[in-house]
Amino acid sequence: MSLEQVSVILPQVLREKFWCKLEGLDSFIHVGYDYYMYVGVPLDCPKAEKLAASLGLFVEQFQSPYGESDAV
Protein backbone atom coordinates (compact mmCIF):
# COMPACT_ATOMS: atom_id res chain seq x y z
CA MET A 1 0.00 0.00 0.00
CA SER A 2 1.31 3.43 -0.87
CA LEU A 3 1.47 6.47 1.42
CA GLU A 4 -1.08 8.12 -0.84
CA GLN A 5 -3.52 5.25 -0.28
CA VAL A 6 -2.98 5.44 3.49
CA SER A 7 -3.72 9.17 3.45
CA VAL A 8 -7.05 8.42 1.75
CA ILE A 9 -8.00 5.49 4.01
CA LEU A 10 -7.14 6.93 7.45
CA PRO A 11 -9.54 9.91 7.32
CA GLN A 12 -12.35 7.53 6.34
CA VAL A 13 -11.54 5.25 9.27
CA LEU A 14 -11.55 8.27 11.61
CA ARG A 15 -14.97 9.29 10.21
CA GLU A 16 -16.18 5.75 10.98
CA LYS A 17 -17.08 5.04 7.35
CA PHE A 18 -15.41 1.66 7.87
CA TRP A 19 -12.86 0.03 10.14
CA CYS A 20 -9.70 -1.77 9.10
CA LYS A 21 -6.21 -2.60 10.25
CA LEU A 22 -3.37 -1.48 8.00
CA GLU A 23 -0.55 -4.00 8.27
CA GLY A 24 2.70 -4.63 6.45
CA LEU A 25 5.35 -7.26 6.89
CA ASP A 26 6.92 -5.54 9.90
CA SER A 27 4.74 -2.52 10.64
CA PHE A 28 1.12 -1.55 11.23
CA ILE A 29 -1.37 1.27 11.79
CA HIS A 30 -4.43 0.50 13.90
CA VAL A 31 -7.09 3.07 14.87
CA GLY A 32 -9.23 2.26 17.88
CA TYR A 33 -12.85 3.09 18.54
CA ASP A 34 -11.54 5.76 20.93
CA TYR A 35 -9.54 7.33 18.06
CA TYR A 36 -6.20 6.24 19.51
CA MET A 37 -3.81 5.46 16.68
CA TYR A 38 -1.33 2.65 17.19
CA VAL A 39 1.66 2.74 14.85
CA GLY A 40 4.09 -0.14 15.04
CA VAL A 41 7.48 -0.13 13.40
CA PRO A 42 10.47 -2.45 13.85
CA LEU A 43 12.98 0.28 14.83
CA ASP A 44 13.06 3.34 17.08
CA CYS A 45 12.41 6.54 15.13
CA PRO A 46 13.61 9.44 17.34
CA LYS A 47 13.11 12.05 14.59
CA ALA A 48 9.54 10.90 13.94
CA GLU A 49 8.81 10.84 17.68
CA LYS A 50 10.17 14.37 18.06
CA LEU A 51 8.09 15.59 15.10
CA ALA A 52 4.94 13.95 16.49
CA ALA A 53 5.53 15.51 19.92
CA SER A 54 6.05 18.93 18.30
CA LEU A 55 2.62 18.52 16.67
CA GLY A 56 1.01 17.86 20.05
CA LEU A 57 0.78 14.09 19.66
CA PHE A 58 1.67 11.69 22.43
CA VAL A 59 4.25 9.04 21.65
CA GLU A 60 4.46 6.01 23.90
CA GLN A 61 5.72 2.47 23.53
CA PHE A 62 2.57 0.42 23.71
CA GLN A 63 1.35 -2.82 22.15
CA SER A 64 -1.73 -2.38 19.97
CA PRO A 65 -4.80 -4.08 21.43
CA TYR A 66 -5.99 -4.74 17.86
CA GLY A 67 -3.22 -6.95 16.59
CA GLU A 68 -0.81 -9.69 17.33
CA SER A 69 2.15 -8.01 15.61
CA ASP A 70 5.50 -7.99 17.41
CA ALA A 71 6.24 -4.43 16.24
CA VAL A 72 5.79 -1.80 18.95
N, C-alpha and C positions, 0 to 999 in steps of 0.2 A: 504494500500500500504506500502511496506517495504522501508526502507532507501536504500537498494540495488536497488530496482526498480526506486526510485527517481533519484539515481545517474546515471542510464542508460537513463532515459527520459530527464532530464534537458539538457544534452549536445546536444541531438537531437533537442530540442526546440530552443536552442541558435544557432544551425546551420540551422534553419528554415526548417527542414525536415517536421515538422508539428507544430501546435500550440495547446495548451491545458491549462486548468487551473487545478492545483492540489489542491483539497480541501478535508478536513476532517470535522469532526463534529464541531471542534472549532478552526481550523487553516487552512491556505492556503499558496500556493506558486503560484504567477502569474508572468509571464515574459512578458514584453511589447515589442512592435515592436521596441522600442528604446533601448532594452536590459536592461532596469531597471527591477530589480527583487523585487517584493513585497512579503514579508513574514509576514503573520499575525498569531499571537499566542495570547492566552487569558491572559497571564501574562507577566510582565516585566522580561527580562532575562539579567541582568547586565553583567554576565560572557560572554554570547554569544555576546553581544554588544561590549564588550571590545576586545574579540577575533577578531571579524569582523573588528573593527577599526585598530587593530594591523596588519591586513592583507591588509590594505589600502582600505577597503570598507567603504562606508558612511552609517551610521545608523540614520534614522530619523523616527519619528512617522508620518505616512502618510496613508491615506485610499487608498486602491488599486482602480484605475479607472476601473478595470476589474471584479469587483465582488460587491456583495451586503452584504458580510459578515460583522459582527460587530467586528470581531477581527482586531486589528491594531498593 
